[in-house]
Amino acid sequence: MPKINSRIVGPALVATGPTTVYTVPASTRAVIRRIHVYNPSGSAVTFTMSIGADAAATRIYDARSIAAAAAGVTTNQLDDYGPYSLEAATTIQVAAGTNNVLNIVIDADLHTV
C-alpha cells in the first residue's frame, strides 16, 4: 500500500459553512497528521470541524474559540496532530463564526487501498 504525504487542504479561508473542504478519493485512505487553523484578526472567532456530514456526533471541534491575534500571543491558532483515519468518500466539513477570517491547512498521509 503506497503512502504519499500530502497537504490536502489549504492554505484556505474558512467560510461560515458548513463547507466541504475535502473528500477522500476512491481507493484511498487518508490519515490526517496535522490540522492547523490560524486567526490573524483582532477578534476571537469560533471554529467547527466535522468528519463526515456536519452534525453534533461527527464534530471534532464544535464552536471552538480561537483567540484574537496580538503581539506575542500563540493562542490565536489551533494545532491538532491527530491521527484521524478517513476511508474513501469520507468528507471533512468546516465552518467559522466569521466568514473568511480563519485560515486552515490540513496535512495527511494518503494510502492507496
Backbone hydrogen bonds, N-H to C=O, Kabsch-Sander energy under -0.5 kcal/mol:
donor,donor_aa,acceptor,acceptor_aa,energy
4,I,110,L,-2.4
6,S,108,A,-3.0
8,I,6,S,-0.7
8,I,106,I,-2.2
9,V,106,I,-1.5
12,A,104,I,-1.5
14,V,102,L,-2.1
15,A,13,L,-0.5
19,T,94,V,-2.6
21,V,19,T,-0.5
21,V,92,I,-2.6
22,Y,92,I,-1.1
24,V,90,T,-2.6
28,T,25,P,-1.0
29,R,111,H,-2.5
30,A,86,L,-2.4
31,V,109,D,-2.8
32,I,30,A,-0.6
32,I,84,Y,-2.9
33,R,107,D,-2.4
34,R,107,D,-1.8
35,I,80,D,-2.6
36,H,105,V,-2.9
37,V,78,L,-2.4
38,Y,103,N,-2.6
39,N,76,N,-3.0
45,V,66,I,-2.1
47,F,64,R,-1.9
48,T,95,A,-2.7
49,M,61,Y,-2.2
50,S,93,Q,-2.9
51,I,58,T,-2.4
52,G,50,S,-0.7
52,G,91,T,-2.5
58,T,55,A,-1.6
59,R,55,A,-0.8
59,R,56,A,-0.7
60,I,49,M,-2.7
61,Y,49,M,-1.6
63,A,61,Y,-0.5
64,R,47,F,-2.5
66,I,45,V,-2.7
67,A,65,S,-0.6
67,A,75,T,-1.1
69,A,41,S,-3.3
73,V,70,A,-2.3
77,Q,74,T,-0.6
78,L,37,V,-2.8
80,D,35,I,-2.3
84,Y,32,I,-1.1
86,L,30,A,-3.4
86,L,84,Y,-0.5
89,A,24,V,-2.6
90,T,87,E,-2.0
92,I,22,Y,-2.3
93,Q,50,S,-2.4
94,V,19,T,-2.3
95,A,48,T,-2.1
96,A,15,A,-1.4
97,G,46,T,-2.2
100,N,14,V,-1.5
101,V,14,V,-0.7
101,V,98,T,-0.8
102,L,98,T,-0.5
103,N,38,Y,-2.3
104,I,12,A,-2.8
105,V,36,H,-2.3
106,I,9,V,-2.0
107,D,34,R,-2.5
108,A,6,S,-3.1
109,D,31,V,-2.5
110,L,4,I,-3.1
110,L,108,A,-0.5
111,H,29,R,-3.2
111,H,109,D,-0.5
112,T,2,P,-1.8
113,V,27,S,-2.4
